[in-house]
Structures are given as C-alpha cells and as structure tokens.
Amino acid sequence: MLVSLLVNSTVLLLLGAVFYAAPSPRLSPHAVPFGVRVPPGRAEASEVHRERRRYRALLLPATAVLTALSLGLGALTDSALVGSVAALVLCGVAAVLWLRAHQALTRAKEEGGWYEELRQGVAMDTSLRTDPVRMPWLWVVPSLLVLAVSATAGAFAYPELPDTLWLPERSPSGTEYRALATTFWSAFSLVLVQLAVTLTMVGTVAAVLRARADVDASRPRASAAEYRRRLALTARSLLGVGALLNVMLLGLSAMMWTGNRSGALLAVVVGVPALLALAGAVYPFLPMARAGAGEDEATGLVTRDDDRFWRAAGTLYVNADDPAVLVPKRVGLGWTVNLANRRLLAGCAVVLVLGAAAGVVLALG
C-alpha cells in the first residue's frame, strides 16, 4: 500500500508541475499564450503575465489539496483508484483555469485592438518540398534489431513454454497478472506489438516530415532554419523512442516466457526504458539558440491572426480549406491534426471499419 501511495502522490505532483509549466514560452509557442494568437510585441504584455500569475496561483493550491486528499483517502480505503480519480480532477481543474485565461486574453486582444494597424501575413518554407528533411533510416535499425532478437528468442522459447502464460497488467489495485492459454498469438503478442510500434513510429515520422512548417512572418529565415533543425531532431527522437519501447516489450516478453513475476524486475523493465523514452521525446523541444536571427530582413509583418480556426481554447484545429494534415500545436510543442482535413477523416473511417471488422471476427471465432 505504501508503494502505491507514493506512486500516486508522485504522479500527482509531476502532473501538477507539468500543468504549472505549460503556459511558459518554453513549452508553448511564444506568440500564442494560452492558445491565443498575439503580435510578437504583445507576447510579454502585462495582460499575459497577469493571466499566467492567476493560472498558477490557483493551480498550486489545487495540486497540494488533491495530493493530500489522495494520500489520506488512499490510506483509508487501501485503493489505488483514489489516485486515478485525483489525477482526473487535477486535469479538469487545469483545463478550467486554462480556458479562463484563454477567454481573458481573447477579450484583452479584441478590446485593445492589438492587431490594428499591423500588417498580417503568412510565411512558408518552400525548401521543405524542394529539399526536404530526409527520413533518418539508420535510426530505424535499432527497432528492427530489437524486433529480430525478440522474434528469434520467442522462436527458441516457444516449444518449451508451459500451457499457461502470465501477462502483467496495470489495474486500480496495482499490477496483476492475467492468465493466457499458450498459443502462437499469445506467446508472440508483444512481438507483434513491437512490429506495430515500429511501423507506427516510421509512419508518424513520415507524416511529421511533411507537416506544415512553423514559420514566423516577422523573422522567416531564422524561424525556418530553427524549424528545420528541430524537425530533424524530432524525427531521430521519435525513432529512438520506438526502439526504447521495443526494448521494454522485449523485457516483458522475456518475463512472460520465463514465468518471472518479480515486482522489482518489472519496475526496471518498464521504468528504465519509459524514462529514457520520455527524455528522448522532450529533447527536441528544449530551448535552442536561434541561428541566423541576425540575417533576417525586417519584413514589417506579423503572423496572421488565425484564432477563428482553433477551438477548445486553442487545442483543436479545424480548417477545411487548409490541405495540411499536421499543423504546429498552440498548446505545448509539436504538431496536431487538422480535424477538418478530408484525408484524415477518410483514414480515421478506414481504421474504424477495420477495427470493427476485427472485433466481429474475434467475437465470432
């Protein structure tokens, strides 16, 4: 129980720290505080600082109270479910506070006429089509090697496996082991997941490399160069994360094949690759020097105010006239999908149909 309480409180505190840092220009685009597009000269306006202070001033006590309640109720009820509920409540509190700040800045922008007498424009980096950032295929090799090792080890272990395999699963009461009849599909289930992870990461990188560039109309050359560097780092990072996830799945497969149920070993097998994968995912978005900033010409433009295409406090992008499937995020760093893109909608429909068909086949079988 003590371990569960410590895990729950740590998760809540980490979640609170992430939400606390979310409005920082280091974790979200500098000219889009709380999901509201503002001119670069207004990114550090008093209104922006005021909303950041209000957001954090209410988030900190909420995190402290929920952590304390989670510890107290978890000790009384001996249930890990309390921590999950507290985490959901904290996410809700952060969402409400974010929406409140978003609405306040939207009003301030409109009432103050922040875009009046400014020339708005859009900058594009056409070199991403004529000279694109290439897929770093060498970074796919580690995932394929781990996959090959897993498949080979499974092939040797399969004839000697017992009639029942035990697969670790996370439940509200902690880690439990689910019994599976030994078949080819159950024995190689995590190997197949490795294959799916590898293909997903390669597909994600291919999509990211063709995403719409985040180019600032006021400093197009420097921002385009910075975006290109970050794009190359992100591609390698995602493929590295895929390899680490495959290492974790290899460890879980080995535990399942050998029948090992050691809690300490499970923590190492899952925890170490997960922490390294988290670090790899964050690395491309760490602050980097803006090379070439002094080479930019004074364009006299600011990036176009496109708030009308963003919903849910700047988290959802909906623009049927934009051919891009992936666009730079406003909340956090990275990319998000254009929910009105026809290709995306068609792809989602195909996935849903295939998933439903697979469910029917399994049910009938």
Secondary structure, DSSP 8 states (H G I E B T S, - for coil): -HHHHHHHHHHHHHHHHHHHHTTSTTTS-TT-GGG----GGGTT-HHHHHHHHHHHHHHHHHHHHHHHHHHHHHHHHT-THHHHHHHHHHHHHHHHHHHHHHHHHHHHHHHHTTTTT-EEE----THHHHS-----GGGGHHHHHHHHHHHHHHHHHGGG--SEEEEEEEETTEEEEEEEE--HHHHTHHHHHHHHHHHHHHHHHHHHHTS-----TTSHHHHHHHHHHHHHHHHHHHHHHHHHHHHHHHHHHHHHHHT---HHHHHHHHHHHHHHHHHHHHGGGS----TTGGG-----EEE---GGGEETTTTEE--TT---SEEE-SSSSSEEEBTT-HHHHHHHHHHHHHHHHHHHHHHH-
